[in-house]
Amino acid sequence: MSLELSCSSPQGIFAKTFSSRTVLLGDYEISMSDFCALVMYVLTNTNLDPSDPRYDLVDAIKKLKVAKGFPTIIHGKEVAGEHRFEIGE
């Protein structure tokens, strides 16, 4: 699964995650810890505008719940994933 970034330049940039350790952003491979540091930097480095999308992001993060992980296929067998986040109420 991937996410197309619709408001970025150049057009056609996709973000993907294949594991809990790596984020692919276009042609760049970013460690999950660097990606999390980048998110924190973006959230805290500038003043907020009245319609700033960071308000919605922080509200969505507050609603996340830890859930059972997605299953993974290893050597033809389904193995339960440990944990993931899912959107709660």
N, C-alpha and C positions, 0 to 999 in steps of 0.2 A: 504494500500500500504506500502511496506517496501523496504529498500535498503540493499542489501547484500554487506558487505565490503569485497572486493576481494583480498586485499593485506595485510590483517591483520592476526594475530595469536592469538588464534586458528582460524582455518577455520570455516566458517559457522556463523559468527557474523552478525546480522541484526540490522539495525537502523530503528526505526518507530516513527511516531508522530501521535497521535490520537486527539490532541487538541493543542491549542496555548500555553499550559502551561507545557507540558511534552514531553521529548524525551526519548524513550526507546533505550538503547544501549546494546544489548545482554540481560543479566539478570539485568541490572542496569536502574533505573528510575532517570532521571536527570531533574531538573526544566529547563524551557526554559531560564530563566535568567542565571543560572549556565552554560548552554550549550553555550549561547552567550558569556559569560565571557571566557569560554574555547577556543572558536574560536578566540577571540581577543588575548588571551595568546599565542596560537599557531602562529598567524600571526605576533606577535611583539617580541617574546622572543629570537629568534636566527637570525643569519645572513642568507641571501639568497644565494643559490647556483645558478649558471647560468640556470639550468634546473628545478628550484624549482617549484613545483605545486602550490605554494601560489600565484605566478604571475597570473596564470589562474583563481584561485579562486577570487582574488580581481577584475580582469577584469570582471568576470561574475557577481559579486555583483554590480559593477558599472552600469551594464545594466538592473538591476531589476527595474520593474515598479509596482506601487500599482494598483491592479485590483479588480474587483468585486469578492467577496468571493465565495467559493463553496457552493452550497445549502446543507442543512442539513435536515434530516427527524426527526421530533419531534412529537411523538404521531400520527404517520401516515401521517403527513402533511409536505410538503416541505417548509422549511423556508430559505430565502435567507441568505447566509453568508455575513458578513460585508465586510471584505477586505482580500486580500492575496497578495503575491508577485508573479509576473510572469516574465519570461525572455523577455525583450524588444529587440529592434534592436540596 
